[in-house]
Amino acid sequence: MTTARDPVHTSADVVWRSRAACRNEDPELFFPIGDTGPAVRQIVDAKAVCDRCPVEAYCLTWALTNGIRHGIWGGMDMEEQERSRRREDRARSRDARHWVVTDADLPDVLTPQRAAAIQRNAQRHSDPVPERVRRLAGAARKRGPKVRSQ
């Protein structure tokens, strides 16, 4: 199990780290103590180094992937990294709730109304619509909405 104290290192890490703009800088620059006073200037200086770094994106990805919670990585301070993590978590959660419906996913009995709902959802996400759904959804449009009598 990988934790923040046990980051994953691969041969690719060695390659991007050898090209990093920070490799010749004082490491203390990237680990400011606090976020007020002199630390603000330190953060600005660290981010300036990141701005000219050719591997800034690799650095940030590595820090986010490995759960690194302290320091300036890939041009982002701790608060910015946390916002990025939350944004990615929300996106991942949305993606987990969405899947492309195929013929194999459809129930044996599919009502025209349900087919129309599946078709609308697929179109909203620019997904392909199974032929059986397309046929049944067309039938639902021809008949109109289902009205319950009391």
C-alpha atoms as a printed R data frame, in Angstrom:
    type eleno elety resid chain resno       x      y       z
1   ATOM     1    CA   MET     A     1   0.000  0.000   0.000
2   ATOM     2    CA   THR     A     2   1.326  3.431  -0.937
3   ATOM     3    CA   THR     A     3   1.015  6.322   1.506
4   ATOM     4    CA   ALA     A     4   2.293  9.873   1.554
5   ATOM     5    CA   ARG     A     5   5.371  8.582   3.402
6   ATOM     6    CA   ASP     A     6   5.920  5.804   0.893
7   ATOM     7    CA   PRO     A     7   5.677  7.360  -2.599
8   ATOM     8    CA   VAL     A     8   5.961  5.232  -5.708
9   ATOM     9    CA   HIS     A     9   9.243  5.719  -7.586
10  ATOM    10    CA   THR     A    10   9.705  4.480 -11.127
11  ATOM    11    CA   SER     A    11  12.435  4.877 -13.722
12  ATOM    12    CA   ALA     A    12  10.251  7.557 -15.345
13  ATOM    13    CA   ASP     A    13  10.486  9.544 -12.085
14  ATOM    14    CA   VAL     A    14  14.261  9.629 -12.435
15  ATOM    15    CA   VAL     A    15  13.961 10.990 -15.977
16  ATOM    16    CA   TRP     A    16  11.605 13.881 -15.208
17  ATOM    17    CA   ARG     A    17  13.368 14.745 -11.954
18  ATOM    18    CA   SER     A    18  16.701 15.014 -13.764
19  ATOM    19    CA   ARG     A    19  15.117 17.675 -16.017
20  ATOM    20    CA   ALA     A    20  13.386 19.616 -13.204
21  ATOM    21    CA   ALA     A    21  14.221 23.309 -12.800
22  ATOM    22    CA   CYS     A    22  14.288 22.881  -9.009
23  ATOM    23    CA   ARG     A    23  17.088 20.295  -8.965
24  ATOM    24    CA   ASN     A    24  19.698 23.021  -8.388
25  ATOM    25    CA   GLU     A    25  17.588 25.095  -5.977
26  ATOM    26    CA   ASP     A    26  17.544 24.997  -2.178
27  ATOM    27    CA   PRO     A    27  14.869 22.411  -1.239
28  ATOM    28    CA   GLU     A    28  13.787 24.633   1.683
29  ATOM    29    CA   LEU     A    29  12.388 27.082  -0.877
30  ATOM    30    CA   PHE     A    30   9.642 24.586  -1.765
31  ATOM    31    CA   PHE     A    31   8.581 23.922   1.826
32  ATOM    32    CA   PRO     A    32   7.549 27.269   3.304
33  ATOM    33    CA   ILE     A    33   6.533 27.396   6.938
34  ATOM    34    CA   GLY     A    34   3.147 29.095   7.017
35  ATOM    35    CA   ASP     A    35   1.359 31.169   4.417
36  ATOM    36    CA   THR     A    36   1.833 34.715   5.734
37  ATOM    37    CA   GLY     A    37   4.718 37.138   6.043
38  ATOM    38    CA   PRO     A    38   8.049 35.894   4.620
39  ATOM    39    CA   ALA     A    39   6.433 32.599   3.585
40  ATOM    40    CA   VAL     A    40   4.355 34.450   0.982
41  ATOM    41    CA   ARG     A    41   7.515 35.643  -0.773
42  ATOM    42    CA   GLN     A    42   8.973 32.135  -0.529
43  ATOM    43    CA   ILE     A    43   5.844 30.676  -2.166
44  ATOM    44    CA   VAL     A    44   6.017 33.237  -4.983
45  ATOM    45    CA   ASP     A    45   9.717 32.453  -5.532
46  ATOM    46    CA   ALA     A    46   9.087 28.686  -5.564
47  ATOM    47    CA   LYS     A    47   6.238 29.061  -8.055
48  ATOM    48    CA   ALA     A    48   8.501 31.206 -10.265
49  ATOM    49    CA   VAL     A    49  10.945 28.288 -10.456
50  ATOM    50    CA   CYS     A    50   8.046 25.972 -11.351
51  ATOM    51    CA   ASP     A    51   6.841 28.371 -14.055
52  ATOM    52    CA   ARG     A    52  10.079 27.929 -15.984
53  ATOM    53    CA   CYS     A    53  10.239 24.173 -15.402
54  ATOM    54    CA   PRO     A    54   9.838 21.878 -18.440
55  ATOM    55    CA   VAL     A    55   8.448 19.034 -16.299
56  ATOM    56    CA   GLU     A    56   6.016 21.008 -14.133
57  ATOM    57    CA   ALA     A    57   3.028 18.839 -15.129
58  ATOM    58    CA   TYR     A    58   4.897 15.585 -14.334
59  ATOM    59    CA   CYS     A    59   5.857 16.962 -10.941
60  ATOM    60    CA   LEU     A    60   2.295 17.932 -10.050
61  ATOM    61    CA   THR     A    61   0.896 14.625 -11.276
62  ATOM    62    CA   TRP     A    62   3.447 12.723  -9.213
63  ATOM    63    CA   ALA     A    63   2.601 14.702  -6.065
64  ATOM    64    CA   LEU     A    64  -1.159 14.290  -6.512
65  ATOM    65    CA   THR     A    65  -0.873 10.594  -7.359
66  ATOM    66    CA   ASN     A    66   1.281  9.883  -4.332
67  ATOM    67    CA   GLY     A    67  -0.748 11.968  -1.895
68  ATOM    68    CA   ILE     A    68   2.054 14.415  -1.106
69  ATOM    69    CA   ARG     A    69   0.444 16.990   1.190
70  ATOM    70    CA   HIS     A    70   3.280 19.441   1.905
71  ATOM    71    CA   GLY     A    71   5.303 21.823  -0.192
72  ATOM    72    CA   ILE     A    72   5.124 23.394  -3.622
73  ATOM    73    CA   TRP     A    73   4.839 20.750  -6.347
74  ATOM    74    CA   GLY     A    74   4.226 21.458 -10.019
75  ATOM    75    CA   GLY     A    75   3.613 25.125  -9.297
76  ATOM    76    CA   MET     A    76   0.846 24.505  -6.762
77  ATOM    77    CA   ASP     A    77   0.870 25.110  -3.031
78  ATOM    78    CA   MET     A    78  -0.936 22.831  -0.571
79  ATOM    79    CA   GLU     A    79  -4.300 24.603  -0.848
80  ATOM    80    CA   GLU     A    80  -4.220 24.547  -4.649
81  ATOM    81    CA   GLN     A    81  -3.277 20.861  -4.627
82  ATOM    82    CA   GLU     A    82  -6.171 20.086  -2.292
83  ATOM    83    CA   ARG     A    83  -8.627 21.955  -4.540
84  ATOM    84    CA   SER     A    84  -7.261 20.022  -7.521
85  ATOM    85    CA   ARG     A    85  -7.675 16.704  -5.660
86  ATOM    86    CA   ARG     A    86 -11.273 17.540  -4.752
87  ATOM    87    CA   ARG     A    87 -12.024 18.559  -8.354
88  ATOM    88    CA   GLU     A    88 -10.559 15.276  -9.645
89  ATOM    89    CA   ASP     A    89 -12.481 13.284  -7.036
90  ATOM    90    CA   ARG     A    90 -15.749 14.935  -8.104
91  ATOM    91    CA   ALA     A    91 -14.978 14.264 -11.764
92  ATOM    92    CA   ARG     A    92 -14.101 10.646 -10.991
93  ATOM    93    CA   SER     A    93 -17.344 10.288  -9.044
94  ATOM    94    CA   ARG     A    94 -19.337 11.708 -11.981
95  ATOM    95    CA   ASP     A    95 -17.569  9.344 -14.380
96  ATOM    96    CA   ALA     A    96 -18.320  6.388 -12.133
97  ATOM    97    CA   ARG     A    97 -22.041  7.196 -12.271
98  ATOM    98    CA   HIS     A    98 -22.000  7.382 -16.081
99  ATOM    99    CA   TRP     A    99 -21.562  4.402 -18.365
100 ATOM   100    CA   VAL     A   100 -22.300  3.699 -21.991
101 ATOM   101    CA   VAL     A   101 -25.361  1.482 -22.398
102 ATOM   102    CA   THR     A   102 -24.953 -1.419 -24.798
103 ATOM   103    CA   ASP     A   103 -27.470 -4.023 -25.992
104 ATOM   104    CA   ALA     A   104 -26.052 -6.462 -23.434
105 ATOM   105    CA   ASP     A   105 -26.922 -3.986 -20.622
106 ATOM   106    CA   LEU     A   106 -30.586 -3.701 -21.636
107 ATOM   107    CA   PRO     A   107 -33.264 -5.656 -19.780
108 ATOM   108    CA   ASP     A   108 -35.253 -8.284 -21.669
109 ATOM   109    CA   VAL     A   109 -38.400 -6.206 -21.348
110 ATOM   110    CA   LEU     A   110 -37.788 -2.567 -22.207
111 ATOM   111    CA   THR     A   111 -40.657 -0.110 -22.311
112 ATOM   112    CA   PRO     A   112 -40.699  2.614 -24.954
113 ATOM   113    CA   GLN     A   113 -40.666  5.262 -22.207
114 ATOM   114    CA   ARG     A   114 -37.563  3.755 -20.586
115 ATOM   115    CA   ALA     A   115 -35.905  3.495 -24.003
116 ATOM   116    CA   ALA     A   116 -36.607  7.193 -24.598
117 ATOM   117    CA   ALA     A   117 -34.982  8.054 -21.241
118 ATOM   118    CA   ILE     A   118 -31.915  5.929 -22.081
119 ATOM   119    CA   GLN     A   119 -31.671  7.610 -25.486
120 ATOM   120    CA   ARG     A   120 -31.852 11.131 -23.972
121 ATOM   121    CA   ASN     A   121 -29.111 10.261 -21.467
122 ATOM   122    CA   ALA     A   122 -26.877  8.790 -24.179
123 ATOM   123    CA   GLN     A   123 -27.343 11.854 -26.369
124 ATOM   124    CA   ARG     A   124 -26.593 14.177 -23.441
125 ATOM   125    CA   HIS     A   125 -23.218 12.445 -23.035
126 ATOM   126    CA   SER     A   126 -22.613 12.041 -26.788
127 ATOM   127    CA   ASP     A   127 -22.672  8.256 -26.399
128 ATOM   128    CA   PRO     A   128 -23.842  5.786 -29.048
129 ATOM   129    CA   VAL     A   129 -27.475  4.705 -28.761
130 ATOM   130    CA   PRO     A   130 -28.177  0.952 -29.172
131 ATOM   131    CA   GLU     A   131 -30.447  0.189 -32.141
132 ATOM   132    CA   ARG     A   132 -33.105 -1.490 -29.973
133 ATOM   133    CA   VAL     A   133 -33.313  1.638 -27.806
134 ATOM   134    CA   ARG     A   134 -33.541  3.854 -30.892
135 ATOM   135    CA   ARG     A   135 -36.463  1.802 -32.284
136 ATOM   136    CA   LEU     A   136 -38.384  1.729 -28.996
137 ATOM   137    CA   ALA     A   137 -37.748  5.411 -28.274
138 ATOM   138    CA   GLY     A   138 -39.147  6.222 -31.715
139 ATOM   139    CA   ALA     A   139 -42.260  4.221 -30.859
140 ATOM   140    CA   ALA     A   140 -42.648  6.204 -27.622
141 ATOM   141    CA   ARG     A   141 -42.485  9.503 -29.538
142 ATOM   142    CA   LYS     A   142 -45.155  8.335 -31.990
143 ATOM   143    CA   ARG     A   143 -47.537  7.323 -29.189
144 ATOM   144    CA   GLY     A   144 -46.895 10.367 -27.010
145 ATOM   145    CA   PRO     A   145 -46.566 10.460 -23.240
146 ATOM   146    CA   LYS     A   146 -48.243  7.843 -21.117
147 ATOM   147    CA   VAL     A   147 -51.235  9.329 -19.278
148 ATOM   148    CA   ARG     A   148 -52.650  7.656 -16.186
149 ATOM   149    CA   SER     A   149 -56.407  7.647 -15.787
150 ATOM   150    CA   GLN     A   150 -57.958  7.954 -12.352
